[in-house]
Amino acid sequence: MERIRIGLIGAGTVGSGVLEILKKERAAYREKYGLDLILSSISTRTPDKIKKELLNFPDCKLETDFKKIVSDPEIDMILELVGGTDTAYTIVSEALKNGKTVITANKALLSQRGEELFALAQERDLEIGMEASVAGSIPVIRSIKTGLGSDSFLSLYGILNGTTNFILSKMELEHLDYSEALQIAQELGFAEKDPTFDVEGIDTAHKISILGSLAFSQKIPLQSVQIEGITKISRLDIQFAGELGYRIKLLGLVRKIADQLEARVQPVMIPVKHPFANIMNEMNAIYYQTAYAGPGMFVGKGAGSLPTASSVVSDILYYGARRKKGLVPEKNLFPPASVSEANGSLVRYYLRFTTVDLPGVLSEISKVLGDHGISISSVRQNEVEKEPVEVVVITHPATEENIKKSLRIIDGLSLIRHESVAIRLEDKL
């Protein structure tokens, strides 16, 4: 029986889930894996909340100073579950310097400072487990590294933020405005009081930069990801999308374009017949295309105490076994990617214009689009008795650059009442 002595730093939402799973399953893990997971020490800001849990771990010490845990020579593995980047970086770096395997659920830390930490781990012949950092319970990182390790990725798409997916689902199913759906998400605990990190696409960008780097074996810096959130999406956009046979999702994507990678986060329209479009509410999903295995999709809970903790404990078992066997550490350091600054590929666009109700409006809009090489596939207009009027244009394939140039001119016309909306149609998933 191999013993793995664990130091847990952070016993909040995910940390408390880890305690619950270890309490219930530790004996089963002994039988199944031949590993005895011993919780040696815990450091948490809320010690009173876990005192009852500690009764299940009689040999576990409660420390106020996490530095005592990361430097304890008896501990084999550190679980960093505090969140944020500054303190978390100190915990992970010091743990590695002290010869310990690290398990983390911290996507912001890995996205922003992962290269430094992976370099330190490689220097010390150690490993960093990070399955829980992306998509909660979905084993996508392990699958990219091992199950699909023999393949060559062509594209990777992710619905990776439960908050935004919940909001967009509510807007569609209950015919709500963005602000109304956000309020419900906050009341149910799916959105923070300040939801900026989620609704502006930053959380998804952290996650897709991690997944993209692993899938393509090229480092994709966070600052290279083009980011757009969902705050400009209206109930009208959701309605028009449905009428056109599409559903709006906040998508993180990385895909090959010639010898470069495209990396972006933005709302897109996906055909409702595609299974990826039917991931609703707080669920997460990752859809991929590879050269040999072809297309595939992972679906599961992307957040929550026990779903995320299940990935943490899975990493404990996986990397605990690898540590004891003395295997060659995994590689997480990659050469820098050549990331396209502007997407030159041709795709169709949904354009919504809020206009005055006068003759000649469509001809003026069409002229500007035509001047930039953009042809119109179809036009829709809502029938209302008063201004403003909503005009929806579906284009033939066009470049993002030409779409943006056109909208800058159109939005300067006197006939436009509000900023125009442009959403890409992802027809070729």
C-alpha positions as CSV (number, residue, x, y, z in Angstrom):
1,M,0.0,0.0,0.0
2,E,1.5,3.3,-1.2
3,R,0.8,6.3,1.1
4,I,0.3,9.8,-0.4
5,R,0.4,12.5,2.3
6,I,-1.6,15.5,1.2
7,G,-1.6,19.2,2.3
8,L,-4.8,21.0,1.4
9,I,-4.7,24.8,1.2
10,G,-8.1,26.3,0.7
11,A,-11.2,24.6,2.0
12,G,-13.9,26.7,0.4
13,T,-16.4,25.5,-2.2
14,V,-14.1,23.1,-4.0
15,G,-11.9,22.2,-1.0
16,S,-14.9,21.2,1.1
17,G,-16.0,19.0,-1.8
18,V,-12.6,17.3,-1.7
19,L,-13.0,16.6,2.0
20,E,-16.4,15.1,1.4
21,I,-15.2,12.8,-1.4
22,L,-12.1,11.6,0.6
23,K,-14.2,10.9,3.6
24,K,-16.6,8.7,1.7
25,E,-14.2,7.1,-0.8
26,R,-10.8,6.8,0.8
27,A,-11.3,3.1,1.7
28,A,-12.4,2.3,-1.8
29,Y,-9.3,4.0,-3.3
30,R,-7.2,1.7,-1.2
31,E,-8.8,-1.3,-2.7
32,K,-9.1,0.0,-6.2
33,Y,-5.7,1.8,-6.7
34,G,-3.5,0.5,-3.8
35,L,-3.1,4.2,-2.7
36,D,-3.7,5.4,0.9
37,L,-4.6,9.1,0.7
38,I,-3.6,10.6,4.0
39,L,-4.8,14.2,4.7
40,S,-1.9,15.6,6.8
41,S,-2.7,19.3,7.0
42,I,-5.2,21.9,6.0
43,S,-4.9,25.7,5.8
44,T,-8.1,27.7,5.4
45,R,-9.6,31.1,6.0
46,T,-12.7,29.5,7.5
47,P,-11.5,26.9,10.0
48,D,-14.7,26.9,11.9
49,K,-16.6,25.6,8.9
50,I,-14.6,22.5,8.6
51,K,-14.0,21.5,12.2
52,K,-16.7,18.8,12.0
53,E,-15.2,17.5,8.8
54,L,-11.8,17.1,10.5
55,L,-13.3,14.6,12.9
56,N,-13.2,12.2,9.9
57,F,-9.4,12.9,9.5
58,P,-8.1,12.4,13.1
59,D,-4.4,12.8,12.1
60,C,-4.9,16.0,10.1
61,K,-3.5,19.3,11.5
62,L,-5.2,22.6,11.0
63,E,-2.6,25.3,10.2
64,T,-3.0,29.0,10.0
65,D,0.1,29.5,8.0
66,F,0.2,27.8,4.6
67,K,4.0,28.1,4.5
68,K,4.3,25.4,7.2
69,I,2.4,23.0,4.9
70,V,4.4,23.7,1.7
71,S,7.6,23.2,3.6
72,D,6.6,20.1,5.6
73,P,9.0,17.3,4.5
74,E,6.4,14.7,5.3
75,I,3.9,16.0,2.7
76,D,4.1,14.6,-0.8
77,M,1.4,16.6,-2.5
78,I,-0.1,20.1,-2.2
79,L,-3.7,21.0,-3.2
80,E,-3.9,24.7,-4.1
81,L,-7.6,25.6,-4.0
82,V,-7.4,29.3,-2.8
83,G,-8.1,31.0,-6.1
84,G,-6.7,34.3,-7.2
85,T,-3.1,34.6,-8.6
86,D,-0.7,36.2,-6.2
87,T,-1.0,34.0,-3.1
88,A,-1.7,31.0,-5.3
89,Y,1.5,31.6,-7.2
90,T,3.5,31.7,-4.0
91,I,1.8,28.4,-2.8
92,V,2.5,26.5,-6.0
93,S,6.0,27.8,-6.6
94,E,7.1,27.2,-3.0
95,A,5.5,23.7,-3.0
96,L,7.5,22.9,-6.2
97,K,10.7,24.2,-4.7
98,N,10.1,21.9,-1.8
99,G,9.8,18.9,-4.0
100,K,6.0,18.4,-3.9
101,T,3.5,17.5,-6.6
102,V,0.9,20.2,-7.0
103,I,-2.8,19.9,-7.9
104,T,-4.7,23.1,-8.7
105,A,-8.1,24.2,-10.0
106,N,-6.8,27.7,-10.7
107,K,-7.4,28.6,-14.3
108,A,-6.4,32.2,-13.9
109,L,-3.1,31.3,-12.4
110,L,-2.3,28.7,-15.1
111,S,-3.4,31.0,-17.9
112,Q,-1.4,34.0,-16.7
113,R,1.6,32.5,-15.0
114,G,1.5,28.8,-15.9
115,E,4.7,29.0,-18.1
116,E,6.8,30.1,-15.1
117,L,5.3,27.3,-12.9
118,F,5.6,24.6,-15.6
119,A,9.3,25.6,-16.1
120,L,9.9,25.3,-12.3
121,A,8.2,21.9,-12.2
122,Q,10.2,20.7,-15.2
123,E,13.4,21.8,-13.5
124,R,12.5,19.8,-10.4
125,D,11.2,16.8,-12.3
126,L,7.7,17.4,-10.8
127,E,4.2,17.6,-12.1
128,I,1.2,19.9,-11.8
129,G,-2.2,18.4,-12.0
130,M,-4.8,20.8,-13.4
131,E,-7.9,18.8,-14.6
132,A,-10.2,20.9,-12.4
133,S,-9.0,24.2,-13.8
134,V,-11.2,23.8,-17.0
135,A,-14.8,22.6,-17.3
136,G,-15.2,21.3,-13.7
137,S,-16.0,17.6,-13.8
138,I,-15.3,17.0,-17.5
139,P,-12.0,15.1,-18.0
140,V,-11.0,17.1,-21.1
141,I,-7.3,17.8,-20.1
142,R,-6.5,14.2,-19.4
143,S,-8.2,13.3,-22.7
144,I,-6.2,15.8,-24.7
145,K,-3.0,14.6,-23.1
146,T,-3.6,10.9,-23.2
147,G,-6.7,9.7,-25.0
148,L,-6.1,12.0,-28.0
149,G,-2.4,12.2,-27.5
150,S,-1.6,10.4,-30.8
151,D,-3.8,12.7,-32.8
152,S,-3.4,16.1,-34.4
153,F,-6.0,18.8,-33.5
154,L,-7.6,20.9,-36.2
155,S,-10.0,22.8,-34.0
156,L,-11.3,23.0,-30.4
157,Y,-14.5,24.8,-29.3
158,G,-15.7,25.2,-25.8
159,I,-18.9,26.3,-24.0
160,L,-16.8,26.8,-20.8
161,N,-18.7,29.2,-18.6
162,G,-21.8,28.1,-16.8
163,T,-22.9,31.6,-15.9
164,T,-23.1,32.9,-19.5
165,N,-24.6,29.7,-20.8
166,F,-27.3,29.9,-18.1
167,I,-28.1,33.5,-18.9
168,L,-28.3,32.9,-22.7
169,S,-30.6,29.8,-22.0
170,K,-32.9,31.9,-19.8
171,M,-33.1,34.7,-22.3
172,E,-34.2,32.2,-24.9
173,L,-36.5,29.9,-23.0
174,E,-38.2,32.6,-20.9
175,H,-38.0,35.4,-23.4
176,L,-36.0,37.6,-21.0
177,D,-33.7,40.6,-21.5
178,Y,-30.1,40.2,-20.6
179,S,-30.5,42.2,-17.3
180,E,-33.5,40.0,-16.2
181,A,-31.7,36.8,-16.9
182,L,-28.5,38.0,-15.1
183,Q,-30.6,38.9,-12.0
184,I,-32.1,35.3,-11.9
185,A,-28.6,33.9,-12.3
186,Q,-27.4,36.0,-9.4
187,E,-30.3,35.0,-7.2
188,L,-29.7,31.3,-7.9
189,G,-26.0,31.6,-7.2
190,F,-24.9,31.0,-10.8
191,A,-23.5,34.5,-11.2
192,E,-21.4,36.6,-8.8
193,K,-22.5,40.0,-7.6
194,D,-20.0,41.5,-10.0
195,P,-20.3,39.2,-13.0
196,T,-17.8,41.0,-15.2
197,F,-15.2,38.1,-15.2
198,D,-17.9,35.8,-16.6
199,V,-20.1,37.9,-18.8
200,E,-17.2,39.7,-20.5
201,G,-15.6,36.4,-21.6
202,I,-12.5,36.6,-19.4
203,D,-13.1,33.3,-17.6
204,T,-13.7,31.5,-20.9
205,A,-10.5,33.1,-22.3
206,H,-8.4,31.8,-19.4
207,K,-9.8,28.3,-20.0
208,I,-9.5,28.2,-23.8
209,S,-5.9,29.5,-23.6
210,I,-5.1,26.5,-21.4
211,L,-6.9,23.9,-23.5
212,G,-5.6,25.4,-26.8
213,S,-2.0,25.3,-25.6
214,L,-2.4,21.6,-24.6
215,A,-4.3,20.6,-27.8
216,F,-1.9,22.3,-30.3
217,S,1.3,21.9,-28.2
218,Q,1.9,25.7,-28.6
219,K,1.7,28.3,-25.9
220,I,-1.3,30.6,-26.5
221,P,-0.9,33.7,-24.2
222,L,-4.0,35.1,-22.7
223,Q,-3.3,38.5,-24.4
224,S,-3.4,36.8,-27.8
225,V,-7.0,35.7,-27.3
226,Q,-9.6,38.1,-28.9
227,I,-12.3,38.5,-26.3
228,E,-16.0,39.6,-26.6
229,G,-18.7,38.9,-24.0
230,I,-22.4,38.6,-24.0
231,T,-23.5,42.0,-22.6
232,K,-24.5,43.3,-26.0
233,I,-26.8,40.4,-26.8
234,S,-30.5,41.3,-26.6
235,R,-33.7,39.4,-26.5
236,L,-34.2,40.4,-30.1
237,D,-31.0,38.7,-31.1
238,I,-32.0,35.5,-29.3
239,Q,-35.4,35.7,-31.1
240,F,-34.0,36.3,-34.6
241,A,-31.5,33.5,-34.1
242,G,-34.2,31.0,-33.3
243,E,-36.2,32.1,-36.3
244,L,-33.2,31.6,-38.5
245,G,-32.5,28.1,-37.1
246,Y,-29.6,29.1,-34.8
247,R,-28.9,29.4,-31.1
248,I,-26.4,31.9,-29.6
249,K,-23.6,30.6,-27.4
250,L,-20.5,32.2,-25.9
251,L,-17.8,30.2,-27.5
252,G,-14.1,29.9,-26.8
253,L,-12.3,28.5,-29.8
254,V,-8.8,27.7,-31.1
255,R,-8.4,26.4,-34.7
256,K,-5.8,26.1,-37.4
257,I,-5.8,28.6,-40.2
258,A,-3.0,27.7,-42.6
259,D,0.2,27.9,-40.5
260,Q,-1.4,30.1,-37.7
261,L,-3.8,29.6,-34.9
262,E,-7.0,31.6,-34.4
263,A,-7.9,32.1,-30.7
264,R,-11.0,33.9,-29.7
265,V,-13.9,34.1,-27.3
266,Q,-17.2,35.6,-28.6
267,P,-20.9,35.0,-28.9
268,V,-21.7,33.0,-32.1
269,M,-24.7,31.5,-33.7
270,I,-24.6,27.7,-33.9
271,P,-27.2,25.7,-36.0
272,V,-29.8,24.2,-33.6
273,K,-29.5,20.8,-35.3
274,H,-25.9,20.6,-34.1
275,P,-25.6,18.8,-30.7
276,F,-23.2,21.5,-29.5
277,A,-26.0,24.1,-29.7
278,N,-28.1,22.0,-27.3
279,I,-25.9,22.4,-24.3
280,M,-28.2,24.5,-22.0
281,N,-28.2,26.2,-18.7
282,E,-25.1,25.8,-16.5
283,M,-23.7,22.8,-18.4
284,N,-20.3,22.9,-20.2
285,A,-19.1,21.2,-23.3
286,I,-16.0,20.9,-25.5
287,Y,-16.3,20.0,-29.2
288,Y,-13.2,19.1,-31.2
289,Q,-12.0,18.0,-34.7
290,T,-8.8,16.0,-35.1
291,A,-7.0,14.7,-38.1
292,Y,-7.6,11.0,-37.4
293,A,-10.3,10.5,-34.7
294,G,-12.5,13.1,-36.4
295,P,-15.1,15.0,-34.4
296,G,-16.0,14.4,-30.8
297,M,-17.6,16.1,-27.8
298,F,-17.4,16.1,-24.0
299,V,-20.3,17.3,-21.9
300,G,-20.7,17.7,-18.1
301,K,-21.0,20.0,-15.1
302,G,-18.5,22.8,-15.4
303,A,-18.6,24.0,-11.8
304,G,-19.9,23.3,-8.4
305,S,-18.4,21.8,-5.2
306,L,-18.5,18.1,-5.9
307,P,-18.2,18.1,-9.7
308,T,-15.0,20.2,-9.5
309,A,-13.7,18.3,-6.5
310,S,-14.2,15.0,-8.4
311,S,-11.6,16.3,-10.9
312,V,-9.2,17.3,-8.1
313,V,-9.4,13.9,-6.4
314,S,-9.0,12.2,-9.8
315,D,-5.7,14.2,-10.2
316,I,-4.6,13.2,-6.7
317,L,-5.0,9.5,-7.6
318,Y,-3.4,9.9,-11.1
319,Y,-0.4,12.0,-10.1
320,G,0.0,10.2,-6.8
321,A,0.4,6.9,-8.7
322,R,2.8,8.5,-11.2
323,R,4.9,10.0,-8.4
324,K,5.3,6.7,-6.6
325,K,6.3,4.9,-9.8
326,G,8.9,7.6,-10.6
327,L,7.7,8.1,-14.2
328,V,9.1,10.8,-16.5
329,P,7.0,14.0,-15.8
330,E,4.5,15.2,-18.3
331,K,5.5,18.1,-20.5
332,N,3.5,21.3,-20.3
333,L,6.0,23.8,-21.7
334,F,5.5,24.6,-25.4
335,P,7.0,26.9,-28.0
336,P,5.0,30.1,-28.6
337,A,2.1,29.9,-31.0
338,S,1.8,32.1,-34.0
339,V,-1.7,33.5,-33.3
340,S,-3.6,35.4,-36.0
341,E,-4.3,39.0,-34.9
342,A,-7.2,39.3,-37.3
343,N,-9.2,36.5,-38.8
344,G,-9.0,36.6,-42.5
345,S,-11.3,33.6,-43.1
346,L,-14.6,34.0,-44.8
347,V,-17.7,33.4,-42.7
348,R,-21.4,34.5,-42.8
349,Y,-22.6,37.2,-40.4
350,Y,-25.8,38.1,-38.7
351,L,-26.1,41.9,-38.6
352,R,-28.8,43.8,-36.7
353,F,-29.4,47.5,-37.3
354,T,-31.6,49.7,-35.2
355,T,-32.9,52.4,-37.6
356,V,-35.5,55.1,-38.3
357,D,-38.6,54.1,-40.2
358,L,-38.0,55.9,-43.5
359,P,-37.7,54.8,-47.1
360,G,-34.2,54.2,-48.4
361,V,-32.8,52.8,-45.1
362,L,-31.9,49.4,-46.5
363,S,-30.4,50.9,-49.7
364,E,-28.0,53.0,-47.7
365,I,-27.0,50.1,-45.5
366,S,-26.6,47.9,-48.6
367,K,-24.4,50.4,-50.3
368,V,-21.9,50.6,-47.5
369,L,-21.8,46.8,-47.2
370,G,-21.3,46.5,-51.0
371,D,-18.5,49.1,-51.0
372,H,-16.6,46.7,-48.7
373,G,-17.3,43.6,-50.7
374,I,-20.1,42.2,-48.5
375,S,-23.1,40.8,-50.3
376,I,-26.5,40.2,-48.6
377,S,-28.0,36.8,-48.4
378,S,-31.3,37.7,-46.7
379,V,-33.1,40.5,-44.9
380,R,-35.7,40.5,-42.1
381,Q,-37.5,43.4,-40.4
382,N,-39.6,43.4,-37.3
383,E,-43.1,44.9,-37.9
384,V,-43.8,47.6,-35.4
385,E,-46.0,50.7,-35.3
386,K,-43.3,53.1,-34.1
387,E,-39.6,53.7,-34.3
388,P,-37.0,52.3,-33.9
389,V,-37.1,49.6,-36.5
390,E,-34.9,46.5,-36.2
391,V,-33.4,45.3,-39.6
392,V,-31.6,42.0,-39.7
393,V,-29.2,41.2,-42.5
394,I,-27.6,37.8,-43.1
395,T,-24.5,38.2,-45.2
396,H,-22.8,35.9,-47.6
397,P,-19.2,34.9,-46.4
398,A,-17.2,38.0,-45.6
399,T,-14.0,38.8,-43.6
400,E,-14.2,40.2,-40.1
401,E,-12.1,43.1,-41.1
402,N,-14.6,44.2,-43.8
403,I,-17.6,43.7,-41.4
404,K,-16.0,46.0,-38.8
405,K,-15.1,48.7,-41.3
406,S,-18.6,48.7,-42.7
407,L,-20.3,48.9,-39.2
408,R,-18.1,51.8,-38.3
409,I,-19.4,53.8,-41.3
410,I,-23.0,52.6,-40.9
411,D,-23.1,53.5,-37.2
412,G,-22.1,57.0,-38.1
413,L,-25.2,57.5,-40.4
414,S,-28.0,59.6,-39.1
415,L,-30.5,56.8,-39.8
416,I,-29.0,54.5,-37.1
417,R,-30.4,54.9,-33.6
418,H,-28.2,52.4,-31.6
419,E,-24.8,50.6,-32.1
420,S,-25.2,47.8,-34.6
421,V,-24.7,44.2,-33.6
422,A,-22.6,41.6,-35.5
423,I,-22.6,37.9,-34.7
424,R,-20.7,35.2,-36.6
425,L,-22.5,32.2,-37.9
426,E,-20.5,29.0,-37.1
427,D,-22.0,26.8,-39.8
428,K,-19.0,24.5,-40.3
429,L,-18.5,23.0,-36.8
